[in-house]
Amino acid sequence: MKTQLTYKRAGVDIDAGNKFVQIIKPLVRQTFRPEVVTDIGGFGGLFALKVKKYKNPILVSSTDGVGTKLKIAFLTGKHDTVGIDLVAMCVNDVVVQGAEPLFLLDYLATGQLSLEVSTQIIKGIARGCLQAGCALIGGETAEMPSFYQKGEYDLAGFAVGVVEKKKIIDGSAIRAGDQLIGLASSGLHSNGYSLARKVLFEVLRLKVHSRVPDLSRSVGEELLTPTKIYVKPLLDLCAKFQIHGLAHITGGGITDNLPRIIPRGLQAIVRRGTWPVPPIFNLIKKGGNIAEEEMWRTFNNGLGMILVVPPSEVTPVMDALKKWREKAFHIGEIVRAKNLKERIIYL
């Protein structure tokens, strides 16, 4: 008699998926805002936008993933922080438009569903949503046998925010003389990991549990430090001060991200040495014999966000950031461009 095939025998456990939904419901519900009018497990997430709060509301969306930082989670067996990274990469891109993140959807894909690992991932996503003040209103868990290596998975997220049309921050208000304020990153955040892993694990032959003199913790712990979520302090600043531009320093570093908001005819002067560069960046630079230019366009080098403000706002903005316990540094200024090809000059 031939063996009867089932979806479970093919590698997809529907019962485990249903159990997973029940396990994570309490985690997800704690992120709900009053506007959420749905529960986890439906076909779509429902969110009632408070339209009376705005004269001309504009929705802002962003989608992103965690990238090869997930490889570090696989190596360490620690999965409760990459969800924070996922949220951060999406909501930080939303808030730089001056928008308040409202809700997030997540996508978790794996070869075989592990209830323990998947629950840890969702715990991180929920923590990230709470930090950002946005609701996790739905998502997808895809079990795809033979598509992923055993014990591996991928993460993606999609966030939606809202901003009053006249309060959109797009860099168009930036003028010569405006000043640059950098906000400290918590480490590598979620970018440059392919190069970082190449240097640390192949060139220097370190392990995730290795300890080096320059770091106060293991290499794995350093690399898994969650991406900083800047939403709440930035929304507070946008409500109180003139913020002409905001740049999220992700893949491409300052070199590629700051020019995205600088109007044509202007350029940024970034003064090196005006902020402390965390040791992990120097370890990677020296270990891989990486050129300075390559470091600037691959890593954040200690700055996760850059604000562009009028000169008169520098002191009050810096004071406000101190109250938020954010490490902020006056790192440069905007000038008229002498060479249109050079969007940034490092001094």
Secondary structure, DSSP 8 states (H G I E B T S, - for coil): ------TTTTT--HHHHHHHHHHHHHHHHTT--TTB---TTSSS--B---GGG-SSEEEEEEEEE-GGGHHHHHHHT--SSHHHHHHHHHHHHHHTTT-EEEEEEEEEEESS--HHHHHHHHHHHHHHHHHHT-EEEEEEEEE-TTTS-TT-EEEEEEEEEEEEGGG---STT--TT-EEEEEE-SSSTTSSHHHHHIIIIIIS---TT---TT-SS-HHHHHT------HHHHHHHHHHS---EEEE--TTHHHHHGGGGS-TTEEEEE-TTSS---HHHHHHHHHHT--HHHHHTT--TTEEEEEEE-GGGHHHHHHHHHHTT--EEEEEEEEE-SSTT-SEEE-
